[in-house]
Amino acid sequence: MATTGKGIAEAIQKRMTEQGVSVNALHIETGIPYNTLKGRLNTGHNLEVEELRLIAEALGATPYDLWADSAQMAVMT
């Protein structure tokens, strides 16, 4: 099952919800501009590798963990 940018964004949002992390807190932790981060999370488009690494690190995960979460979520739907 292939994952998409939207699937990765959904996996990130799921982890954020589970950890009680807001977009603003993630923006501050990662240094990704707030509007850029919000747009990436809403659409899943144009998420850069370095952004994914920073987000994963801030959430105590790896980019692979987020990809695996996305793949698992896709199978469950």
Order of alpha helices (4+ residues) and beta strands (2+ residues): alpha-alpha-alpha-alpha-alpha
